[in-house]
Amino acid sequence: MDPKHVRQLLESVSRGELEIDDALEQLRQLPFRDLGFATVDHHRELRTGFPEVVMGEGKTSDQLVDLFKAIGEGARTVLATRVSAEKSRQLVEAIPEVSYDELSRTAVWIQEPVEPIGKDPIVIVSAGTSDQSVAEEAAITARTFGNTVETVYDVGVAGLHRLLAHQKTLDSAGVLIVVAGMEAALASVVAGLVSKPVIAVPTSVGYGASFGGLAALLAMMNSCSAGVTVVNIDNGFGAAVAASIIQRSLTPRY
């Protein structure tokens, strides 16, 4: 149940176009719905501006289908992250309108596009092609929530000239998300080139001493460029939500 829908509902009651009992019936599922194995938070978009998102890991295909249908009753878009290709097949079979991206492991059901947010795009920068799955998770999440997204991929610091060739795109951003593994120096470099917020995403890409992304996480947290914000390892979704909140705060939707 998004704020736009609730406002329209209340206005219809106010104008006498909708009976109070009919409005109550539409609000019946607020604030949540108990599915037995999960409690769907229909009230979340009213509180936070974004609907509940499904984490696909640890859920069966049947549970994913039930969650998509339940969330879809009250939200214009439904997003799931970390969905395996195997689980996606049953999901798409049950709801053909769902689109699945194998690289990012995201599944999206757009019933009605959300209003655009942000005057400027979110620019997502990734160090190497091995980081692209996390970068695409961020990109798809950001687009689902109404952002314009630009991507600059495979521009790690081992070939810094590749990044500098995109300075105009970097400057156009409202918020930047920088995705990198290995030593994760890219976030510091990008933050030193722009005047906009930079959200850094460490990835688990790297050899033994990277400790599954811990080295990248610590490097980003110790960035010599001031103002870099860091999310968890491989958390492209979390970075996109943070960027969307910044975008929305600059251009309020309601």
N, C-alpha and C positions, 0 to 999 in steps of 0.2 A: 504494500500500500504506500504509494509515493505521495509527497505533499501536494503535487498538482491534482492528483485524483481526489484526495480528501477535500481540497479547496472547492473543486467542481461539485463534489457531493453536497457540501454545506451550502454552496450557492444555490443549488437546485432546490434544496429544502427551503431556503430563505425565500425563493421566488414562488414557492408553492407548486413547483413542477414535480416534486418527489415527496411521497408520503414519508413521515418519520419512521414508520415501521419498515418501509422498504430500505431506507438509509441504514437503519439498525441492522438489517439483514446483511447488507454489504459490508458493514463494519464488524460483523459477527466474529470473523477470524482474528481480529486484532485483540491482543498484541502478538499472539503466537499460536501455532498449531502443533499439537502433539502427534507425531507419526509413530510413536511406539519406540523406534530405534533412534529418533532424533526429534528435537523441538525446533521447528522452523520459526525464525524471528521475523514476522511480517512487519513489525514496528521499527525495524532497524533503519530503513531509509528515512522515516520521519525524524528519527533521532540524529542520525549521522549524515544524511544526504546520499548514502550509498546502500544498496540492498545487500542482504547476506550473500556471501560467496561460499561455494562448496569446495572443500579440500577433498580431492578425489582419492588420495591415498588412504588405505584402510577401509574403504567402502566397497561393497559388492556392486555389480552392475545393476541389480534390481533396486538397491538403495539409491543409486545415482538417479535412476529414472524417477523414482518416487519423490526425491528431493527436487528435481527439476520441475516436475509437475506441480508440487506444492508451492515452491517459491514463485513459479510462474503465474500462480493465481493472484499474487499481489504485487508483482514487480514487472516492469516493462522489459527488463533484461535479466538473464540468469547466466552466471559465469561459474565455471568450475576449473580449478587448477589441479595439476598433477594427476591427470586422467590418462591411464594407459591406453594404447591403441586398441587392445583387446576389449576393454570396458567401453570404449567409445562406440564400438560397433553396435552393441545392444542399445545404447543411448540414442544413437542416430536412427536406428530402426524403429524405436518407440516414438521418437519425436523427430521427424525428418527435417524440421526447420533448424535443428541444432547444427552448427558448423564446428568441425574439429580440426585443430592444427597439431600435427604430430610432432613437429619440432619443439614447440613450447609446451605440449601436452595440456592444452587448454580447450575447453568446450564452451561455446557461447550460444545462447538462444536469445535473439533480439526480436521481441514481439513488437516493440515500438521504440525507435531511436530516442535517446535522451537528448535534452537540450544541450547544445554546445557550451562548454565552459572554457574560460581562458581566452584572452585576446591573442596571445602568442602561443606557438606550439610547445609541447614537451619534446625536447630533443634527446634521443637515447643514443649514447655513444658506447661502443663495445671495443675491447682491445683486440680480440682474435675471433676467428670463426668458431672456436671451441666454446666461446662465451655466448654465442648467439642464441642458444635455447633459452637462457635466462633473460637476455635482452628482449627476445620476442614475447616471453611471458609478460614482461613489463609493458611492451608496446600494445599487445592485445588488451590487457587490463585497462590501460589508459584510454584506448579508443572506445572500449565498451562503456566507460564512464563519461564519455562525451568530449574527450580531448582530441585536438589535432596533434598528430605525432609525426615527427621527422626522425629518421634513423641514419646514423653514421657508423658503419660497421667495419671491423678489421683495420683499426687505425692505432694499434698499440705503439708504445714508445720505442720499440726496436726499429721502427721506421717513422720517426716523428713527422717527417715531411708529409706523410699521408694525412695526419690530423690537421696540420696547418693549412692544407688545401681546402678545408671545410670551415674556415674561420667565419665566413658570412653566415653559414647555417648555425654555428654555435652562438653567434651574436643575436640571432633571431629568436632564440628560445625565451620562454617565460620561466621554465625550470629545465634543468638538465639532469638526466640519469646516466651515470657512468658505470659500466659493467666491466669488471676485469678480474682475472685470476693471476696466477704466477706471483710476481712481486707487487702487482696492483698499483704501479706508479701513475697510471693514466689519470686517475681521479685527481691527484695533486696537480698534474700538468693542466688538465682542463680547467680546474678551479682557478688556476693562475692566469687564465686567458679570458675569463668572462666575469661579468658583474651580476649574474643571476644565481639563484640557489642551485647548489650541486648536491645531488643525492647519490652516494656511492654504494654499489652493490658488489661485494666480494663474491667470487665464484670458487667452486671446489676444483677448478682446473689447475693442474700443476703436478710436478714430480714429488717425491717423498717428503722433502722438507717443507712443502707447502701445507702439510698436515690437513689435507682435505678442505683447504680454504682458510684455515686459521691464520696463516702467514699474511694472506691478502687482507683479511679482516683487521688484523693488528696494524698493518701498514696504512690502511685507509683511516683507521681511528687515530693514527699518529701523523696524519697528513701535515706537511709544512705549509700548505695553503689554508688560510683561515676560512672557517665557515663551512667546511665539508661535513655533511651529515651522512651517517653510515647505517645501513640496515643489515639484517642477518645474512649469512652465507646463502647464496643462490636464491635470495628472496626478491626476485623481480616484481612479484605481485605487491609486496609491501612497499617497495619503492614507488610503484605506480600510484598506489593509494595515497601515499604521502605527497607526491607531486600533484595529484588531483585536488587534494585539500588546499594546497597552496594556490593552485589555479582558481579554485572556487572562491577562496577568500579575497582574491583580487577582483573577481567579477561575480558577486553574489547572485545566486539563481532565484532566491525567493524574497 
